[in-house]
Amino acid sequence: MEWQGVEIHPDTPPQGRPLTELFRPEDIERMMRHLRIAGAPFGIAFADRPLLSNSRLALQAAEYAREHGRFPQFHSATFSAYFSLGLDIGDPDVLRQIARDAGLDADGMMDAIKSGRYLPKLDEMRQEAGLRGLTGIPTFVVGDKKTIVGAEPLDVFRKVLRSL
């Protein structure tokens, strides 16, 4: 499996956007309920998140982590910070702490992000996602033929794998 970061909402302002600007309150509640049910069997807790973070800095930071052999740790810490703790992963201070927790040089990471060196990679991944018609995260591409979008039950994955 290879994780690739894709900016699903590249128009999100740097300070993020209230979810209520994108979804009705009852839809937010339904989505959160679905996530909690899906995560419970795996011990994943989902916090209420009133904000859709701008993920551009976090995606660049993930590329820095990949380059420094700490991607799994950084990815896990970012997922937990955003989904379980409800932190804003568009906030440079939050990313610095995630980097430290993942064993990375936080200042070095921020310098690399400021240089813009990961932006071409982000643009490439966004273009590829657009060509594949990917509209949500997570999206699992199985055998370059089938896609599974969102937090789906294990049986959905089994069914897709059996169909190959």
One Martini backbone bead per residue (centre of mass of N, CA, C, O) as a GRO file, in nm:
protein
  164
    1MET     BB    1   0.099   0.035   0.021
    2GLU     BB    2   0.027   0.379  -0.091
    3TRP     BB    3   0.052   0.694   0.019
    4GLN     BB    4  -0.146   0.977  -0.101
    5GLY     BB    5  -0.168   1.313  -0.125
    6VAL     BB    6  -0.483   1.503  -0.138
    7GLU     BB    7  -0.639   1.792  -0.243
    8ILE     BB    8  -0.978   1.833  -0.217
    9HIS     BB    9  -0.967   2.151  -0.092
   10PRO     BB   10  -0.784   2.400  -0.233
   11ASP     BB   11  -0.986   2.653  -0.147
   12THR     BB   12  -0.895   2.655   0.130
   13PRO     BB   13  -0.819   2.846   0.362
   14PRO     BB   14  -0.559   2.872   0.579
   15GLN     BB   15  -0.777   2.885   0.836
   16GLY     BB   16  -1.006   2.757   0.711
   17ARG     BB   17  -1.344   2.593   0.738
   18PRO     BB   18  -1.648   2.576   0.811
   19LEU     BB   19  -1.855   2.310   0.775
   20THR     BB   20  -2.122   2.488   0.743
   21GLU     BB   21  -2.032   2.586   0.448
   22LEU     BB   22  -2.069   2.276   0.322
   23PHE     BB   23  -2.277   2.174   0.546
   24ARG     BB   24  -2.522   2.049   0.706
   25PRO     BB   25  -2.567   1.977   1.029
   26GLU     BB   26  -2.701   1.693   0.979
   27ASP     BB   27  -2.463   1.590   0.799
   28ILE     BB   28  -2.240   1.611   1.004
   29GLU     BB   29  -2.367   1.422   1.211
   30ARG     BB   30  -2.381   1.174   1.023
   31MET     BB   31  -2.078   1.153   0.958
   32MET     BB   32  -1.979   1.122   1.250
   33ARG     BB   33  -2.138   0.870   1.315
   34HIS     BB   34  -2.012   0.693   1.097
   35LEU     BB   35  -1.718   0.718   1.193
   36ARG     BB   36  -1.759   0.602   1.478
   37ILE     BB   37  -1.861   0.326   1.390
   38ALA     BB   38  -1.617   0.251   1.205
   39GLY     BB   39  -1.386   0.297   1.435
   40ALA     BB   40  -1.451   0.128   1.692
   41PRO     BB   41  -1.332  -0.165   1.617
   42PHE     BB   42  -1.027  -0.002   1.598
   43GLY     BB   43  -0.997   0.235   1.819
   44ILE     BB   44  -1.130   0.487   1.675
   45ALA     BB   45  -1.151   0.823   1.747
   46PHE     BB   46  -1.395   1.085   1.691
   47ALA     BB   47  -1.402   1.415   1.664
   48ASP     BB   48  -1.525   1.707   1.674
   49ARG     BB   49  -1.533   1.914   1.369
   50PRO     BB   50  -1.577   2.252   1.271
   51LEU     BB   51  -1.316   2.219   1.079
   52LEU     BB   52  -1.168   2.273   0.770
   53SER     BB   53  -0.868   2.210   0.683
   54ASN     BB   54  -0.579   2.310   0.553
   55SER     BB   55  -0.363   2.061   0.393
   56ARG     BB   56  -0.103   2.166   0.254
   57LEU     BB   57   0.110   2.157   0.481
   58ALA     BB   58   0.069   1.859   0.562
   59LEU     BB   59   0.144   1.740   0.283
   60GLN     BB   60   0.428   1.851   0.281
   61ALA     BB   61   0.518   1.724   0.547
   62ALA     BB   62   0.482   1.431   0.446
   63GLU     BB   63   0.707   1.449   0.236
   64TYR     BB   64   0.929   1.500   0.435
   65ALA     BB   65   0.887   1.239   0.595
   66ARG     BB   66   0.942   1.050   0.360
   67GLU     BB   67   1.235   1.157   0.304
   68HIS     BB   68   1.300   1.076   0.633
   69GLY     BB   69   1.158   0.792   0.718
   70ARG     BB   70   0.857   0.910   0.877
   71PHE     BB   71   0.572   0.865   0.758
   72PRO     BB   72   0.408   0.675   0.940
   73GLN     BB   73   0.430   0.854   1.193
   74PHE     BB   74   0.314   1.114   1.073
   75HIS     BB   75   0.048   1.008   0.969
   76SER     BB   76  -0.063   0.906   1.238
   77ALA     BB   77  -0.042   1.179   1.390
   78THR     BB   78  -0.224   1.341   1.196
   79PHE     BB   79  -0.477   1.176   1.216
   80SER     BB   80  -0.512   1.208   1.521
   81ALA     BB   81  -0.517   1.515   1.537
   82TYR     BB   82  -0.764   1.557   1.351
   83PHE     BB   83  -0.978   1.324   1.425
   84SER     BB   84  -0.934   1.279   1.749
   85LEU     BB   85  -0.850   1.592   1.848
   86GLY     BB   86  -0.933   1.840   1.650
   87LEU     BB   87  -0.704   1.958   1.494
   88ASP     BB   88  -0.522   2.201   1.308
   89ILE     BB   89  -0.331   2.107   1.018
   90GLY     BB   90  -0.285   2.425   0.924
   91ASP     BB   91  -0.110   2.463   1.173
   92PRO     BB   92   0.219   2.508   1.228
   93ASP     BB   93   0.229   2.428   1.532
   94VAL     BB   94   0.099   2.153   1.499
   95LEU     BB   95   0.309   2.041   1.295
   96ARG     BB   96   0.553   2.062   1.476
   97GLN     BB   97   0.451   1.861   1.687
   98ILE     BB   98   0.415   1.623   1.501
   99ALA     BB   99   0.707   1.607   1.413
  100ARG     BB  100   0.828   1.554   1.688
  101ASP     BB  101   0.656   1.295   1.745
  102ALA     BB  102   0.793   1.163   1.467
  103GLY     BB  103   1.111   1.246   1.465
  104LEU     BB  104   1.142   1.543   1.361
  105ASP     BB  105   1.255   1.834   1.213
  106ALA     BB  106   1.066   2.106   1.240
  107ASP     BB  107   1.237   2.331   1.112
  108GLY     BB  108   1.318   2.179   0.857
  109MET     BB  109   1.033   2.138   0.757
  110MET     BB  110   0.949   2.438   0.736
  111ASP     BB  111   1.170   2.516   0.535
  112ALA     BB  112   1.081   2.322   0.310
  113ILE     BB  113   0.801   2.441   0.277
  114LYS     BB  114   0.884   2.740   0.217
  115SER     BB  115   1.037   2.658  -0.056
  116GLY     BB  116   0.826   2.463  -0.234
  117ARG     BB  117   0.932   2.162  -0.309
  118TYR     BB  118   0.630   2.004  -0.285
  119LEU     BB  119   0.424   2.131  -0.485
  120PRO     BB  120   0.458   1.959  -0.743
  121LYS     BB  121   0.363   1.695  -0.610
  122LEU     BB  122   0.080   1.792  -0.532
  123ASP     BB  123  -0.012   1.862  -0.818
  124GLU     BB  124   0.025   1.579  -0.936
  125MET     BB  125  -0.174   1.432  -0.744
  126ARG     BB  126  -0.423   1.603  -0.815
  127GLN     BB  127  -0.430   1.534  -1.116
  128GLU     BB  128  -0.453   1.229  -1.085
  129ALA     BB  129  -0.716   1.233  -0.923
  130GLY     BB  130  -0.882   1.372  -1.144
  131LEU     BB  131  -0.845   1.147  -1.361
  132ARG     BB  132  -0.983   0.929  -1.155
  133GLY     BB  133  -1.223   1.077  -0.986
  134LEU     BB  134  -1.139   1.185  -0.714
  135THR     BB  135  -1.341   1.312  -0.410
  136GLY     BB  136  -1.217   1.146  -0.160
  137ILE     BB  137  -1.144   1.068   0.187
  138PRO     BB  138  -1.053   0.793   0.154
  139THR     BB  139  -0.887   0.633  -0.127
  140PHE     BB  140  -0.904   0.314  -0.277
  141VAL     BB  141  -0.682   0.154  -0.498
  142VAL     BB  142  -0.759  -0.148  -0.674
  143GLY     BB  143  -0.580  -0.262  -0.926
  144ASP     BB  144  -0.656  -0.004  -1.109
  145LYS     BB  145  -0.999  -0.053  -1.097
  146LYS     BB  146  -1.081  -0.001  -0.798
  147THR     BB  147  -1.293   0.183  -0.565
  148ILE     BB  148  -1.272   0.321  -0.228
  149VAL     BB  149  -1.481   0.541  -0.044
  150GLY     BB  150  -1.397   0.577   0.261
  151ALA     BB  151  -1.536   0.457   0.559
  152GLU     BB  152  -1.536   0.119   0.535
  153PRO     BB  153  -1.614  -0.181   0.565
  154LEU     BB  154  -1.449  -0.476   0.543
  155ASP     BB  155  -1.652  -0.613   0.343
  156VAL     BB  156  -1.597  -0.422   0.107
  157PHE     BB  157  -1.306  -0.513   0.061
  158ARG     BB  158  -1.358  -0.812   0.017
  159LYS     BB  159  -1.540  -0.781  -0.231
  160VAL     BB  160  -1.336  -0.640  -0.413
  161LEU     BB  161  -1.110  -0.856  -0.398
  162ARG     BB  162  -1.289  -1.090  -0.515
  163SER     BB  163  -1.345  -0.935  -0.803
  164LEU     BB  164  -1.042  -0.968  -0.933
   0.00000   0.00000   0.00000
